[in-house]
């Protein structure tokens, strides 16, 4: 997760201040929390999987979705996948 957060932070050009921002509870960093929840939702939809502990990869279904170049992947978008609806 830490490596994934670092890669995404670089891609989105987040500042250290943005990366250090805490949730109102003060228990977790906002960006790390958002990345973790995103992974949870994508996994529920079957778009990513965890081949082993600490690893995340795009699934075959996820590869197909990427080929369609969706403008946005939202919760509504994810509802089209049975696994996500069950989640």
C-alpha positions, -999 to 999 in steps of 0.1 A, spaced: 0 0 0 28 24 9 44 20 -25 11 23 -43 4 55 -23 38 69 -33 33 62 -70 -2 78 -70 10 108 -50 37 114 -76 13 109 -105 -11 134 -89 18 157 -78 6 159 -42 26 181 -18 39 168 15 12 190 32 -15 172 12 0 138 20 1 146 57 -35 158 60 -54 138 85 -90 127 86 -112 146 112 -106 117 136 -69 123 134 -63 86 131 -54 83 94 -41 103 65 -67 114 40 -49 103 9 -39 69 23 -75 63 34 -89 72 0 -64 49 -18 -73 21 6 -110 25 0 -105 28 -37 -87 -5 -37 -115 -21 -16 -141 -9 -41 -121 -20 -72 -115 -54 -57 -152 -59 -48 -160 -51 -85 -134 -77 -96 -112 -51 -113 -81 -57 -91 -70 -86 -70 -44 -95 -44 -23 -123 -58 -4 -123 -24 -3 -103 7 8 -67 1 4 -70 -37 -23 -56 -59 -27 -62 -97 -52 -53 -123 -74 -84 -130 -83 -96 -165 -117 -79 -161 -98 -47 -150 -77 -49 -182 -109 -51 -203 -123 -21 -185 -91 -1 -191 -94 -8 -229 -128 9 -229 -112 40 -215 -140 50 -192 -142 88 -186 -147 82 -149 -148 52 -125 -174 60 -99 -195 40 -75 -223 41 -100 -199 28 -127 -188 -1 -104 -225 -11 -98 -225 -27 -133 -204 -55 -119 -221 -83 -100 -194 -86 -75 -197 -50 -66 -235 -52 -63 -231 -81 -39 -205 -61 -19 
